[in-house]
Amino acid sequence: MNAPAVEITGLVKRYGSTTAVDGLDLRMERGTLLALLGPNGAGKTTTVEICEGFLRADSGEVRVLGLDPSRDGSALRPRIGVMPQGGGAYPGVRADEMLGLVAACAANPLDPAWLLDVLGLSGARKTPFKRLSGGQQQRLSLACALVGRPELLFLDEPTAGMDPQARRLVWDLLEALRADGVSVLLTTHLMEEAETLADTVVIVDHGKVVVEGSPQSLTVEAGEAAQLRFKARTRLDTGLLTAALPEGHLVHESAPGTYLVEGAIDPQVVSTVTAWCAQQGVMPEELQVGRRTLEEVFLELTGRELRA
Ligand SMILES: Nc1ncnc2c1ncn2[C@@H]1O[C@H](COP(=O)(O)OP(=O)(O)OP(=O)(O)O)[C@@H](O)[C@H]1O
């Protein structure tokens, strides 16, 4: 039987007096996409770098494709692809040279010219790394992680700094890779990225797993205590709306321009909310019942915002 893509038990990593990872457990099955989500400094990069074999754990067990990254690095490296945070390349190297160099180290690489094309970099293939835009550097870095046909990809904030079009292109590529059976572990600050791509979301805070599950299971409200949310202009008089609703309902502005109505949500409550908005000349946009965002899940569990 195949070992899991990644299995971590009781991982601890300290930098001096800072405990970056504090007893983290995680299991990721093969052929799945797992998103590590958490605020700045939560320990995501440290965890990923230990899995990649770049850092050593202080304690705990880490197995990647059944191997110990600190001991079995030479067996593991050809089987994984790594995209570090912020890329990383010689400033003067041209895009096609860079990818060609990485491809030359792989036993059975993908065609670098094809990969540059897929990632929308054909026009920039002769451009030195330092003159590529941030988003292009990120895409080149992703191409380098992919060119060796890895079984498992580690991507540290793969779409940070990309415009929405490039981000969509990368998401499509990651979905295609997953459909091909490649396992992907990525870190992200973007809720939408995690919700769109991930089979499993693992929310990390202070070096520990706070909660994990599918985006669906984490964001769907349990039981009847559902929630209605909508967006509108900021600073609506939530006291007035609360007063218009049956007793036991509470309305608050959870973030500027985002409103939550808590309490049992039935068709009458939805109708009262929209009628009240109509009276105020307010358009309730993105009105949803029964789903929280990952941001709200985090807030509920830790009392803090996910985005620092
Ligand atoms: N080389 C280092 N030396 C000292 N402290 C470090 C080092 N690398 C990370 N840390 C600290 O360890 C903690 C975890 O950092 P890490 O980079 O793993 O978090 P992260 O979740 O990836 O954050 P971000 O989202 O900002 O990348 C932070 O408090 C950070 O300041």
The ligand as a MOL file (V3000), in Angstrom:
LIG
                    3D

  0  0  0     0  0            999 V3000
M  V30 BEGIN CTAB
M  V30 COUNTS 31 33 0 0 0
M  V30 BEGIN ATOM
M  V30 1 N 15.1790 31.6590 10.4120 0
M  V30 2 C 14.4280 32.0750 11.4230 0
M  V30 3 N 15.0000 32.5460 12.5490 0
M  V30 4 C 14.2410 32.9580 13.5970 0
M  V30 5 N 12.8800 32.9270 13.6260 0
M  V30 6 C 12.2590 32.4620 12.5300 0
M  V30 7 C 12.9920 32.0030 11.3670 0
M  V30 8 N 12.1050 31.5950 10.4460 0
M  V30 9 C 10.8770 31.7750 10.9950 0
M  V30 10 N 10.9720 32.2890 12.2400 0
M  V30 11 C 9.8450 32.5770 13.1620 0
M  V30 12 O 9.0800 31.3920 13.2990 0
M  V30 13 C 7.6870 31.6640 13.2990 0
M  V30 14 C 7.0070 30.9110 12.1790 0
M  V30 15 O 7.4540 31.4240 10.9220 0
M  V30 16 P 6.9980 30.8230 9.5200 0
M  V30 17 O 7.7350 31.5700 8.4640 0
M  V30 18 O 7.1290 29.3510 9.5500 0
M  V30 19 O 5.4590 31.2120 9.5070 0
M  V30 20 P 4.4390 31.3180 8.2910 0
M  V30 21 O 3.1530 30.7860 8.7940 0
M  V30 22 O 5.0080 30.6840 7.0830 0
M  V30 23 O 4.3280 32.8840 8.0710 0
M  V30 24 P 4.1070 33.7220 6.7080 0
M  V30 25 O 2.6750 33.5100 6.3380 0
M  V30 26 O 4.3900 35.1150 7.1310 0
M  V30 27 O 5.0620 33.1950 5.6870 0
M  V30 28 C 7.5750 33.1840 13.2030 0
M  V30 29 O 7.4640 33.6910 14.5120 0
M  V30 30 C 8.8860 33.6000 12.5750 0
M  V30 31 O 9.2240 34.9170 12.9460 0
M  V30 END ATOM
M  V30 BEGIN BOND
M  V30 1 1 1 2
M  V30 2 1 2 3
M  V30 3 2 2 7
M  V30 4 2 3 4
M  V30 5 1 4 5
M  V30 6 2 5 6
M  V30 7 1 6 7
M  V30 8 1 6 10
M  V30 9 1 7 8
M  V30 10 2 8 9
M  V30 11 1 9 10
M  V30 12 1 10 11
M  V30 13 1 11 12
M  V30 14 1 11 30
M  V30 15 1 12 13
M  V30 16 1 13 14
M  V30 17 1 13 28
M  V30 18 1 14 15
M  V30 19 1 15 16
M  V30 20 2 16 17
M  V30 21 1 16 18
M  V30 22 1 16 19
M  V30 23 1 19 20
M  V30 24 2 20 21
M  V30 25 1 20 22
M  V30 26 1 20 23
M  V30 27 1 23 24
M  V30 28 2 24 25
M  V30 29 1 24 26
M  V30 30 1 24 27
M  V30 31 1 28 29
M  V30 32 1 28 30
M  V30 33 1 30 31
M  V30 END BOND
M  V30 END CTAB
M  END
